[in-house]
Amino acid sequence: MRWRATKKGGRKEQKSTLPSYAIAPFQKRFKAFVVDSFMLLMPILYIIFYMIYGSREGFAAHMFQGWLLILIPYGIVTIIFLKRSGQTPGYKAYDLTLIDLSTGQSTSVSHLFLRYILMLLTVCTIIGIFVPLMRKDKLSLYDLGSRSAPIYK
């Protein structure tokens, strides 16, 4: 009798209790990155180029120091936005929010810092940029390293 009940669908398989999230597609994430670049990075670039170094030539003379002066404030501003609401202006424009994949809640500051460092390393490598296009789950290297991902809000 038990076999017939199973055969007819009497016993149902248990579903996973882990929530599944719809990871944002690469195109939306890239568009959000472009928006963030213009809204957050461009003002920082302008301040560093013209208010601190006086011109682009002055920046070129001290390029390593200049990039540190650009990337550190950009990272701090990005981490503050992501910690406060899980969204940067670009994420907000495309209704994305960043979550910790293991808990489903907002990401900790240490994970956000790790995510930013890994993002810088990923952007520096050509192969790292194409990783989300080759993976089924569309996670990038910095998503995998920080165990976080942007999802639809």
C-alpha positions as CSV (number, residue, x, y, z in Angstrom):
1,M,0.0,0.0,0.0
2,R,2.8,2.4,0.8
3,W,4.4,1.8,-2.6
4,R,1.2,2.6,-4.4
5,A,0.7,5.8,-2.4
6,T,4.2,6.9,-3.2
7,K,3.7,6.0,-6.9
8,K,0.5,8.1,-7.0
9,G,2.1,11.0,-5.3
10,G,1.0,10.4,-1.7
11,R,4.4,11.2,-0.3
12,K,5.8,14.6,-1.2
13,E,9.4,15.5,-1.3
14,Q,10.6,17.9,1.3
15,K,11.5,21.3,-0.1
16,S,14.6,23.1,1.0
17,T,14.0,25.6,3.8
18,L,16.8,27.9,2.6
19,P,15.4,30.9,0.8
20,S,16.3,31.3,-2.9
21,Y,17.1,34.8,-4.1
22,A,16.8,36.2,-7.5
23,I,20.4,37.4,-8.1
24,A,20.3,40.6,-10.2
25,P,21.4,40.1,-13.8
26,F,24.8,41.3,-15.0
27,Q,23.3,44.1,-17.1
28,K,21.5,45.7,-14.2
29,R,24.5,45.4,-12.0
30,F,26.7,47.0,-14.7
31,K,24.2,49.9,-15.2
32,A,24.2,50.4,-11.4
33,F,28.0,50.5,-11.4
34,V,28.0,53.2,-14.1
35,V,25.5,55.3,-12.2
36,D,27.6,55.0,-9.1
37,S,30.7,55.9,-11.0
38,F,29.1,59.2,-12.2
39,M,27.3,60.0,-8.9
40,L,30.0,59.0,-6.4
41,L,33.3,58.7,-8.2
42,M,33.2,61.8,-10.5
43,P,32.9,64.3,-7.7
44,I,35.8,62.7,-5.9
45,L,37.9,62.7,-9.1
46,Y,37.1,66.4,-9.7
47,I,38.1,67.3,-6.1
48,I,41.4,65.3,-6.3
49,F,42.3,66.5,-9.8
50,Y,41.6,70.2,-9.5
51,M,41.4,71.1,-5.8
52,I,44.3,69.1,-4.5
53,Y,46.6,68.7,-7.5
54,G,45.6,71.8,-9.5
55,S,45.4,70.0,-12.8
56,R,45.5,66.6,-14.5
57,E,49.2,67.1,-15.1
58,G,49.7,67.5,-11.4
59,F,47.8,64.3,-10.8
60,A,49.9,62.5,-13.4
61,A,53.1,63.5,-11.6
62,H,51.8,61.8,-8.4
63,M,49.6,59.1,-9.9
64,F,50.0,56.4,-7.2
65,Q,49.2,58.9,-4.4
66,G,46.4,60.3,-6.4
67,W,44.7,57.0,-7.0
68,L,44.9,56.2,-3.3
69,L,43.3,59.6,-2.6
70,I,40.5,58.6,-5.0
71,L,39.9,55.0,-4.1
72,I,39.9,55.3,-0.3
73,P,37.1,58.0,-0.1
74,Y,35.2,56.1,-2.8
75,G,35.4,52.9,-0.8
76,I,34.4,54.6,2.4
77,V,31.4,56.3,0.8
78,T,30.3,53.1,-0.9
79,I,30.6,51.1,2.3
80,I,28.6,53.7,4.2
81,F,25.8,53.6,1.6
82,L,25.7,49.8,1.6
83,K,25.8,49.5,5.3
84,R,23.0,52.0,5.9
85,S,20.5,50.8,3.4
86,G,22.0,48.0,1.4
87,Q,21.9,50.3,-1.6
88,T,24.2,52.7,-3.4
89,P,22.6,55.4,-5.7
90,G,23.0,53.0,-8.6
91,Y,21.4,50.1,-6.8
92,K,18.6,52.3,-5.7
93,A,18.0,53.5,-9.3
94,Y,17.6,49.8,-10.5
95,D,15.8,48.5,-7.3
96,L,18.7,46.3,-6.2
97,T,19.8,45.7,-2.6
98,L,22.9,43.9,-1.3
99,I,22.4,41.0,1.1
100,D,24.6,38.4,2.8
101,L,23.9,35.1,1.1
102,S,24.3,33.0,4.2
103,T,21.9,35.0,6.4
104,G,19.7,36.9,3.9
105,Q,20.2,40.1,6.0
106,S,22.4,43.1,5.4
107,T,26.1,42.6,5.1
108,S,28.6,43.4,7.8
109,V,31.2,46.1,7.5
110,S,34.1,43.6,7.3
111,H,32.3,41.7,4.4
112,L,31.7,45.1,2.7
113,F,35.4,46.0,3.1
114,L,36.4,42.6,1.7
115,R,33.9,43.0,-1.1
116,Y,35.4,46.4,-2.1
117,I,39.0,45.2,-2.0
118,L,38.0,42.1,-4.1
119,M,36.1,44.4,-6.5
120,L,39.2,46.5,-7.1
121,L,41.2,43.4,-7.8
122,T,38.5,42.1,-10.1
123,V,38.3,45.3,-12.1
124,C,42.1,45.2,-12.6
125,T,41.9,41.7,-14.2
126,I,40.3,41.2,-17.6
127,I,39.2,37.6,-16.7
128,G,37.6,38.8,-13.5
129,I,35.2,41.0,-15.4
130,F,33.8,38.1,-17.4
131,V,33.3,35.7,-14.6
132,P,29.6,36.6,-14.0
133,L,28.9,36.0,-17.6
134,M,30.3,32.5,-17.4
135,R,28.6,31.3,-14.2
136,K,25.0,30.1,-14.0
137,D,24.3,32.0,-10.8
138,K,25.8,35.2,-12.2
139,L,27.9,35.8,-9.1
140,S,31.2,37.7,-9.6
141,L,34.5,37.0,-7.9
142,Y,33.9,39.7,-5.2
143,D,30.3,38.3,-4.6
144,L,31.8,34.8,-4.0
145,G,34.6,36.1,-1.8
146,S,32.4,38.2,0.4
147,R,29.4,35.8,0.3
148,S,27.1,38.7,-0.7
149,A,25.0,39.5,-3.8
150,P,22.7,42.1,-5.1
151,I,19.1,41.0,-5.5
152,Y,15.9,42.7,-6.5
153,K,14.4,44.6,-3.7
